[in-house]
Amino acid sequence: MAHALILGASGISGWSLFNQARTYPTPTTFARITGTTNRPLTLEQARLPADDPRLALVSGIDFTKSVDEVAAALRDKVPDVETVSHVFYTGNVDFANNVGEVNVAYIDVDVSKGQAAAAAANTELLAVAVKAVEKVSPRLAFVVLQTGGKGYGLMYPDKVTLRTPLREDAPRIPRPWADEVFYYAQHDLLRDLSRGKNWTFSEIRPDVIVGFAPTSNAMNMARGIGIYLSVWRRVFGTTTTGAGGLGSGNRVEVEVPFPGSLRSYRATHTDTNQDVLSKMEIFAAVVNPEGCGGGRAFNVADGGAVISWSVVWPRLCERFGLIGVAPPPPPPSSEAAIDAEAGTGTASGSTAPPPSMKDFIAEHDDAWVALAREHGLDEGAAREYNWDFLHVMLVECDFDREYDLTRVREVGFEEGVDTVEGYFVAWERMRSAKQLPTV
């Protein structure tokens, strides 16, 4: 029977892997499911069934130590560690824009060194983790390495050519930018480590991940949007009640302009729901390892039509009783106006842009605190969220970046979800976990 070891089980990817492995592809696929976390986390705190004897969350394994030390910690903490057959590696540290989270190990790296430090640190973390598992489990059969769109050069849209839809067989981006993409070094590491061994691996590439995590996650886009819209509703009311709140009488339409540019509002992309992602990773490891192993890479996304914020934003806002609208056009004299005219019209009749999400939240932190007190939430959640990350995703990503899903369909994976419905599921999980107020 299979034993899944999920490295980084408290994060947005690892939590979903832990949750989905209980039942996908069948409730008996895994005899054991073990997850590692930085800090102690109970199954109840992770909102996972504590009465399932297959499940275990372990903490205190420092993957920055030597291979022998990590192997000893695995033997000490992981139940039946000698039966580990499938490793899912989801924990990376990212110093780009000073956002990111380590879910695998404790780490002390000079962040001023930026992506060069991240590349070296992440490759070493992966090397230690896999070598340690090799030492403790002779049954290792498959390793899943989760990477992402940075391998296509999405951090450098003005320096590298992005040919959409993005395909797995696209060449690596050129140096010097390639030196900052640690996914390349991680892939090469697993290729070398697996050569001549009884285990193989697959690289899984999500776009931006939409989902829930039981702990703070600096790169959880759904949580940031949920906080933003909750505060907007608190400050301005809803379309039904207006700013006066319940009982104010007249219906007032409360609009929420998209907090980016017209270019970012119209740019195409393919979000990745956390449950679709985790199912594909399990699919690669246990359902079709022959077709997915050998270091093959696979794009994973929601699977529906290519989307843009112009389609998604109004539906997200509607969930909060608000009307999501396009951002105001830039002034006619600006260069941005020329870009806007290249889209769907002129920039005439422009108005002042809305404040940035970060500034809006800072100005209205008292509104979140009031919500938190009413609903039993964390009063510091709004100010502590990494709004710079959300700014990057909603404002700076003003270029097309959709994925091609041909390869993942060719190996038989057909799972998908409506992107907006994926947000709704994430928000319900967050409300249940007291991360967002109830609607």
C-alpha positions in Angstrom: 0.0 0.0 0.0 1.1 3.5 -0.7 2.4 6.1 1.8 2.3 9.7 0.8 4.8 12.1 2.3 3.7 15.7 1.7 6.5 18.2 2.4 4.9 21.6 3.1 1.5 20.3 4.3 0.2 23.6 5.8 0.5 25.6 2.6 -2.1 26.3 -0.1 -0.8 23.4 -2.2 0.2 21.0 0.5 -3.0 21.3 2.5 -5.1 20.4 -0.6 -2.8 17.5 -1.3 -3.3 16.2 2.2 -7.0 16.7 2.0 -7.4 15.1 -1.5 -5.2 12.2 -0.8 -7.8 10.9 1.7 -10.2 10.1 -1.1 -8.6 10.6 -4.6 -8.4 8.6 -6.7 -10.0 6.2 -4.2 -10.4 6.2 -0.4 -8.0 3.3 -0.1 -5.2 4.5 -2.5 -3.0 5.6 0.4 -2.5 3.5 3.5 -0.7 6.4 5.2 -0.7 10.2 4.6 2.0 12.1 6.4 2.6 15.9 6.1 5.4 18.0 7.4 5.0 21.5 8.7 7.3 24.2 10.1 5.3 24.8 13.2 3.2 22.4 15.2 -0.2 22.0 13.7 -2.9 19.6 14.8 -5.3 17.9 12.4 -8.1 19.8 14.0 -6.3 23.1 13.4 -5.7 22.1 9.8 -9.4 21.4 9.5 -8.8 17.7 8.6 -10.5 14.7 10.2 -8.7 13.7 13.4 -10.4 10.3 13.5 -8.7 9.1 10.3 -5.8 6.8 11.5 -4.0 7.2 8.2 -3.3 10.9 8.8 -0.3 12.4 10.6 1.1 15.9 10.7 4.7 16.2 12.0 6.8 19.3 12.7 10.3 20.1 13.8 12.2 18.5 10.9 14.8 21.1 9.9 15.6 20.4 6.2 18.5 22.8 6.3 20.5 20.2 8.4 22.6 17.5 6.9 21.1 14.5 5.1 21.9 12.2 7.9 20.4 14.6 10.5 17.2 14.9 8.4 17.0 11.2 7.9 17.3 10.7 11.7 14.5 13.2 12.2 12.3 11.4 9.7 12.8 8.1 11.4 12.0 9.7 14.7 8.9 11.6 13.7 7.2 10.0 10.6 5.1 6.9 11.4 6.1 3.9 9.2 8.7 6.0 7.4 10.2 2.9 5.8 7.0 2.6 3.8 7.1 6.1 2.2 6.4 5.5 -1.5 5.4 8.9 -2.9 6.9 12.3 -2.0 5.1 15.6 -2.9 7.4 18.6 -2.6 5.5 21.8 -2.4 7.6 24.0 -0.2 9.8 26.7 -1.7 11.0 30.0 -0.5 10.8 33.0 -2.8 12.5 36.3 -2.3 11.1 38.0 -5.3 9.3 41.2 -4.1 10.0 39.9 -0.6 6.9 37.6 -0.8 6.8 34.0 -0.2 6.7 31.3 2.5 8.7 28.3 3.5 6.5 25.4 4.3 9.3 22.7 4.3 12.1 23.9 6.5 13.4 26.6 8.8 15.7 28.7 6.8 18.1 31.6 7.3 19.1 33.3 4.1 20.2 36.8 3.3 17.1 38.1 1.4 19.2 41.0 0.1 20.8 38.5 -2.3 17.4 38.0 -3.9 16.7 35.3 -6.4 20.3 34.0 -6.4 20.0 33.2 -2.7 16.5 31.6 -3.3 17.8 29.4 -6.1 20.7 28.0 -4.0 18.5 27.6 -0.9 15.7 25.9 -2.7 17.9 23.5 -4.6 19.7 22.5 -1.4 16.4 22.0 0.5 15.1 19.7 -2.2 18.4 17.7 -2.4 18.5 17.1 1.4 14.8 16.1 1.5 15.0 13.6 -1.3 18.4 12.1 -0.2 17.1 11.7 3.3 13.9 9.9 2.1 16.1 7.6 0.0 18.0 6.7 3.2 14.9 5.8 5.3 12.6 4.3 2.7 13.5 1.6 0.2 10.0 1.8 -1.2 10.4 5.3 -2.7 8.7 5.2 -6.2 7.8 8.7 -7.2 8.6 12.3 -6.4 6.4 15.2 -7.5 8.1 18.5 -7.8 5.7 21.5 -7.9 7.1 24.5 -9.8 5.2 27.2 -11.7 5.0 29.8 -14.4 8.4 31.4 -13.5 9.9 28.7 -15.7 8.3 30.4 -18.7 9.9 33.8 -17.7 6.7 35.4 -16.3 8.9 37.5 -13.9 10.5 39.1 -17.0 7.8 39.9 -19.5 9.8 42.9 -20.8 13.0 40.9 -21.3 12.0 37.5 -22.6 9.5 36.4 -25.3 6.3 34.9 -24.0 4.6 32.8 -26.7 1.1 32.0 -25.5 -0.4 29.6 -24.9 2.6 28.6 -22.8 3.7 25.0 -23.5 5.8 22.6 -21.5 8.2 22.1 -24.4 9.1 25.8 -24.6 12.9 26.3 -24.2 14.3 27.6 -21.0 14.7 31.4 -20.9 18.2 32.8 -21.6 20.7 33.9 -19.0 21.1 35.9 -17.0 17.5 35.6 -16.1 17.6 31.8 -16.2 20.0 31.9 -13.2 17.2 33.3 -11.1 14.7 30.5 -12.0 15.5 27.9 -9.3 13.0 25.5 -10.9 15.5 24.7 -13.5 18.1 23.6 -11.0 15.6 21.6 -9.0 14.5 19.7 -12.1 18.1 19.0 -13.1 18.8 17.8 -9.5 15.9 15.3 -9.6 17.0 14.1 -13.1 20.5 13.4 -11.8 19.3 11.9 -8.4 16.8 9.5 -10.1 19.2 8.2 -12.7 19.5 4.4 -12.3 17.2 4.4 -9.3 13.8 2.7 -8.7 12.0 6.0 -8.4 11.1 8.6 -11.0 9.6 12.1 -10.9 7.3 14.6 -12.5 7.3 18.4 -12.6 3.9 20.0 -12.1 3.4 23.6 -13.2 0.4 25.5 -11.9 -0.4 29.1 -12.8 -1.4 31.3 -9.8 -3.1 29.0 -7.2 -6.6 29.8 -5.9 -7.4 28.1 -2.7 -7.4 27.9 1.1 -4.6 27.3 3.6 -5.2 26.8 7.4 -2.3 29.1 8.2 -1.1 32.4 7.0 0.0 32.3 3.3 1.7 35.4 1.8 0.8 34.2 -1.7 -2.9 33.4 -1.2 -4.7 35.6 -3.8 -8.2 34.4 -2.9 -7.7 35.5 0.7 -6.4 38.9 -0.2 -9.3 39.6 -2.6 -11.7 38.3 0.1 -10.4 40.7 2.7 -10.4 43.6 0.2 -14.0 43.0 -0.8 -15.1 42.5 2.8 -13.6 45.8 3.8 -15.1 47.6 0.7 -18.5 46.3 1.6 -18.0 47.4 5.2 -17.0 50.9 4.2 -19.5 51.5 1.4 -22.3 49.0 2.0 -23.8 46.7 -0.6 -25.8 47.2 -3.7 -28.9 46.2 -1.7 -28.4 48.4 1.4 -26.1 51.2 0.3 -23.7 53.0 2.6 -26.3 53.4 5.3 -26.4 49.7 5.9 -29.4 47.6 6.6 -32.6 49.6 6.9 -31.3 52.6 5.1 -34.1 52.4 2.6 -33.1 53.3 -0.9 -31.2 50.9 -3.1 -27.8 52.1 -3.9 -25.5 50.5 -6.5 -22.1 50.0 -4.9 -19.4 49.6 -7.5 -15.9 48.2 -7.0 -13.5 49.3 -9.8 -10.9 46.7 -10.6 -7.8 47.8 -8.8 -5.5 47.5 -11.8 -5.2 48.9 -15.3 -7.3 48.3 -18.4 -4.5 46.2 -19.8 -4.4 43.9 -16.7 -8.2 43.8 -16.7 -8.2 42.3 -20.2 -5.1 40.2 -20.1 -5.7 36.5 -20.4 -4.6 33.8 -18.0 -5.5 30.3 -16.6 -5.8 30.2 -12.8 -5.2 26.9 -11.0 -7.6 25.7 -8.4 -5.8 24.0 -5.5 -7.9 20.9 -5.7 -7.4 20.4 -9.4 -3.7 20.9 -8.8 -3.5 18.3 -6.0 -5.5 15.8 -8.0 -3.1 16.1 -11.0 -0.1 15.6 -8.7 -1.7 12.5 -7.2 -2.7 11.4 -10.7 0.9 11.7 -12.0 2.3 9.8 -9.0 -0.2 6.9 -8.6 -2.7 6.8 -11.5 -0.4 7.2 -14.5 3.3 7.2 -13.3 4.4 5.6 -16.6 3.0 8.4 -18.7 3.9 11.2 -16.3 7.3 10.1 -14.9 10.8 10.4 -16.4 10.9 14.0 -15.5 8.0 15.1 -17.7 6.5 18.5 -17.0 2.8 19.2 -17.0 0.9 22.5 -17.0 -2.2 22.4 -14.7 -5.0 24.9 -14.7 -8.8 25.0 -14.1 -9.4 23.6 -17.5 -12.2 25.8 -18.7 -12.0 28.7 -21.1 -9.1 31.1 -21.0 -10.2 33.9 -18.6 -9.5 37.5 -17.8 -10.3 39.7 -14.9 -13.0 41.3 -17.0 -14.9 38.0 -16.7 -13.9 37.1 -13.2 -14.0 40.4 -11.3 -17.7 41.1 -11.7 -18.7 37.6 -10.5 -16.4 37.8 -7.5 -17.8 41.2 -6.4 -21.3 40.0 -6.9 -20.7 37.3 -4.2 -20.2 40.2 -1.8 -23.3 42.1 -2.9 -21.2 44.5 -4.9 -20.9 45.5 -8.6 -17.5 44.9 -10.1 -16.6 47.2 -12.9 -13.7 47.9 -15.1 -11.0 50.4 -13.9 -11.5 54.0 -15.1 -9.6 54.8 -18.3 -6.4 56.8 -17.9 -6.3 60.5 -18.9 -6.3 61.0 -22.7 -2.9 62.6 -22.6 -1.1 59.7 -21.0 0.8 56.9 -22.6 -1.6 54.5 -20.8 -4.4 56.1 -22.7 -2.8 55.0 -26.0 -2.6 51.4 -24.6 -6.2 51.6 -23.5 -7.3 52.7 -27.0 -5.6 49.6 -28.4 -8.1 47.6 -26.4 -11.8 48.3 -26.6 -12.3 52.0 -26.9 -10.9 55.4 -26.2 -9.9 56.9 -22.9 -12.3 59.8 -23.0 -14.3 60.5 -19.9 -11.6 59.2 -17.6 -11.8 59.6 -13.9 -9.3 59.4 -11.1 -8.1 55.8 -10.5 -9.0 54.1 -7.3 -6.4 53.9 -4.5 -4.2 50.9 -4.5 -5.4 47.9 -2.5 -2.6 48.4 0.0 -3.5 52.1 0.6 -7.2 51.4 0.8 -6.7 48.7 3.4 -4.3 50.9 5.4 -6.9 53.8 5.4 -9.7 51.5 6.5 -8.0 49.1 8.9 -10.6 50.1 11.5 -13.3 48.6 9.2 -11.5 45.3 9.2 -11.0 45.4 13.0 -14.7 46.0 13.4 -15.5 43.0 11.2 -13.0 40.9 13.1 -14.5 41.7 16.4 -18.0 41.0 15.1 -17.1 37.6 13.5 -14.3 36.4 15.8 -11.5 36.9 13.2 -7.9 37.9 13.5 -7.8 41.7 13.9 -4.4 42.0 12.3 -5.1 39.9 9.2 -5.8 42.8 6.8 -2.7 44.8 7.7 -0.5 41.7 7.8 -1.5 40.4 4.4 1.1 40.8 1.7 -0.7 43.4 -0.5 2.5 43.7 -2.7 1.9 40.2 -3.9 -1.7 40.9 -4.8 -0.6 44.1 -6.5 1.7 42.1 -8.7 -1.0 39.7 -9.7 -3.8 42.2 -10.4 -1.8 45.2 -11.6 1.6 44.3 -12.9 0.5 41.1 -14.7 -0.9 43.1 -17.6 0.2 40.6 -20.3 -1.3 37.3 -21.6 0.0 34.2 -19.9 -2.5 31.4 -20.5 -1.4 27.8 -20.4 -1.7 25.1 -23.0 -3.3 22.0 -21.4 -2.8 19.6 -24.3 -0.1 17.5 -22.6 -2.0 16.9 -19.4 -5.1 15.9 -21.3 -3.1 13.4 -23.4 -2.1 11.5 -20.3 -5.7 11.1 -19.3 -6.2 13.8 -16.6 -9.6 15.5 -17.2 -10.3 17.2 -13.9 -11.4 20.9 -14.0 -13.5 23.5 -12.3 -15.1 26.9 -13.1 -12.5 29.4 -12.0 -15.0 31.6 -10.1 -16.6 28.7 -8.4 -13.1 27.8 -7.2 -12.9 31.1 -5.5 -16.3 30.5 -3.8 -15.1 27.2 -2.4 -12.0 28.8 -1.1 -13.9 31.6 0.6 -16.3 29.1 2.2 -13.3 27.2 3.6 -11.9 30.5 4.9 -15.2 31.5 6.5 -15.4 28.1 8.2 -11.8 28.6 9.5 -12.6 32.2 10.7 -10.4 33.9 8.2 -13.2 35.8 6.5 -16.5 37.2 7.8 -19.7 35.5 6.7 -21.6 37.2 3.8 
